[in-house]
Amino acid sequence: MTVLSKLLYGSVYVKAYDWVKLENSSSRTVRTIAFRLARNVVDGILRAPCEPSILFPKSGGNIHSFAALTPCAILDVLSPPYSEDDGRPSTYFSEFPIPALPGYAMLEERELPDDLVVIGAPYLGPPLSLPEL
């Protein structure tokens, strides 16, 4: 998924991780481990007005969290959207920092909160395109 986030008002604490790719490990082996190593790529406070952020699937903190510091609103657009049927579930993780490796943590998948509600809607606006990177 690619995630576009825009803080509309207020202030929010943002933390984001990317998975660490392990040498000589197949993706299948890495995914069966209960804990996975992740590198912190964002750890700070955003205050509106500010620029939008874009998280890409393989870099930029696609595993991310927001914690409101003041009343705030965030427009968070995911493309393609969450879909259990298509292998894109909403996933929550517990974070276990590694004191000997500052900026790294082990993440463990956990149950979704009971009050989580994800509502999808089709995009009906004009065609969008991203610049080539």
C-alpha positions as CSV (number, residue, x, y, z in Angstrom):
1,M,0.0,0.0,0.0
2,T,0.9,3.6,-0.5
3,V,-0.3,5.9,2.3
4,L,-0.9,9.6,1.9
5,S,-1.5,11.4,5.2
6,K,-2.4,15.1,5.7
7,L,-2.7,16.6,9.2
8,L,-5.7,19.0,8.7
9,Y,-5.5,20.7,12.2
10,G,-4.0,20.2,15.6
11,S,-0.8,18.3,16.6
12,V,0.0,14.6,16.5
13,Y,2.9,12.3,17.5
14,V,4.0,10.2,14.5
15,K,6.1,7.0,14.7
16,A,6.9,5.0,11.5
17,Y,8.9,1.9,10.8
18,D,10.1,-0.1,7.8
19,W,10.8,-3.8,7.9
20,V,14.5,-4.7,8.0
21,K,15.3,-7.1,5.2
22,L,17.4,-10.1,6.5
23,E,20.2,-11.4,4.3
24,N,19.9,-15.0,3.1
25,S,16.3,-15.4,4.4
26,S,13.4,-16.2,2.2
27,S,10.3,-13.9,2.7
28,R,8.4,-17.0,3.8
29,T,10.8,-17.8,6.6
30,V,10.8,-14.2,7.8
31,R,7.0,-14.0,7.9
32,T,6.7,-17.1,10.1
33,I,8.7,-15.5,12.9
34,A,6.5,-14.1,15.7
35,F,8.6,-11.0,16.0
36,R,10.1,-9.0,13.1
37,L,12.9,-6.5,13.1
38,A,12.0,-3.0,12.0
39,R,13.9,0.3,11.6
40,N,12.4,3.5,12.9
41,V,12.2,6.1,10.1
42,V,9.9,8.7,11.6
43,D,9.7,9.7,15.3
44,G,8.4,13.2,15.9
45,I,5.6,15.7,16.3
46,L,3.6,17.2,13.5
47,R,1.8,20.5,13.9
48,A,-0.7,21.9,11.4
49,P,-0.2,23.5,9.0
50,C,2.4,21.1,7.6
51,E,3.1,19.3,4.3
52,P,1.4,16.0,3.6
53,S,3.5,12.8,4.0
54,I,3.6,9.8,1.6
55,L,4.6,6.3,2.8
56,F,5.6,3.9,0.1
57,P,5.2,0.1,0.3
58,K,8.9,-0.7,0.6
59,S,10.4,2.5,2.2
60,G,9.3,5.5,4.2
61,G,7.6,4.0,7.2
62,N,4.6,2.0,6.0
63,I,4.1,0.7,9.5
64,H,3.0,3.8,11.3
65,S,1.0,5.2,14.2
66,F,-0.5,8.5,15.1
67,A,-1.2,9.7,18.7
68,A,-3.2,12.9,19.1
69,L,-1.5,15.5,21.3
70,T,-4.3,18.0,20.8
71,P,-7.7,17.7,19.1
72,C,-6.8,17.0,15.5
73,A,-8.0,15.6,12.2
74,I,-5.9,13.5,9.8
75,L,-6.8,12.6,6.2
76,D,-5.3,9.2,5.7
77,V,-5.6,7.8,2.2
78,L,-4.5,4.2,1.5
79,S,-4.1,2.9,-2.0
80,P,-5.1,0.2,-2.7
81,P,-7.3,0.1,0.4
82,Y,-7.4,-2.5,3.1
83,S,-8.9,-5.8,1.9
84,E,-8.8,-9.1,3.8
85,D,-9.9,-10.9,0.6
86,D,-7.0,-9.4,-1.4
87,G,-4.3,-10.0,1.2
88,R,-4.2,-6.4,2.6
89,P,-5.5,-6.7,6.1
90,S,-5.4,-3.9,8.7
91,T,-2.7,-5.0,11.1
92,Y,-1.7,-3.8,14.5
93,F,1.7,-4.4,16.2
94,S,3.2,-4.3,19.7
95,E,6.5,-2.5,19.7
96,F,9.6,-3.8,21.7
97,P,12.5,-1.3,21.4
98,I,16.0,-2.8,21.4
99,P,18.1,-0.8,23.8
100,A,21.4,-2.1,22.3
101,L,20.2,-1.0,18.7
102,P,18.8,2.6,19.0
103,G,16.3,3.2,16.2
104,Y,15.3,-0.4,15.9
105,A,12.5,-2.5,17.5
106,M,11.0,-5.9,17.3
107,L,7.3,-5.7,16.2
108,E,4.8,-8.4,17.0
109,E,1.4,-8.7,15.3
110,R,-1.5,-8.4,17.7
111,E,-5.2,-8.5,17.7
112,L,-7.2,-5.6,16.2
113,P,-8.9,-3.4,18.7
114,D,-12.6,-4.3,19.2
115,D,-13.7,-0.7,18.4
116,L,-11.8,-0.5,15.1
117,V,-14.0,0.5,12.1
118,V,-12.6,0.7,8.6
119,I,-14.9,2.2,6.0
120,G,-13.9,2.2,2.4
121,A,-15.3,4.4,-0.4
122,P,-14.5,4.5,-4.1
123,Y,-12.5,7.5,-5.3
124,L,-14.7,9.5,-7.7
125,G,-12.3,12.4,-8.5
126,P,-10.1,13.0,-11.5
127,P,-7.4,10.5,-12.4
128,L,-4.3,10.7,-10.2
129,S,-0.7,10.0,-11.1
130,L,2.5,10.0,-9.2
131,P,5.8,11.3,-10.6
132,E,8.3,8.6,-11.5
133,L,10.9,8.1,-8.8
